[in-house]
């Protein structure tokens, strides 16, 4: 059994020389927002949800990206509304958000 019911990894990588990367989309601040919201909803901790920063997830052309385990569902997002939808639908209700899947 996994320590967390869901583990969410946000790619926060910064590439050199102007190459496309998630950091260009303010991925770290979006991750911070998701982490804060998960805590506010009482979803964080053992047996619940963990939100982490990841290095390069190597899907820069589809970025910004995050992945939710154990389901291995990959998402892209535009803003905090998309993150709210992923939290509310996938993490709370177990329904992946098809419109944001990559």
C-alpha positions, 0 to 999 in steps of 0.5 A: 500500500502506498503511503499517500493515496495520491502523489502529485508532481509538478514539473518546475524545471528551468531549461537553458537557452530559451528552450521550452520549460514548465518554469516559464509558466510559473510552475513553482507558484502554481505548485505552491498554490496547489499545496496550499489548497490541498492543505486548506481542504484537509487533504494533505498527510499520510494516506491522503495527498502529497504535492511535490516539485519535480525536476524535468519530467521531459514533456516540455512541449506539452507544458506546463505539466503535472502527473498524479500517481498512482494513476499516472495521469498526466495533465497540463494546465493554464491557471489556478482554475485548472488546478482547482478542477484537478484537485476537486475532481481527481483528488477529491472525487477520483474522476480524472479531468479529461479536458486537461489530460495529456 
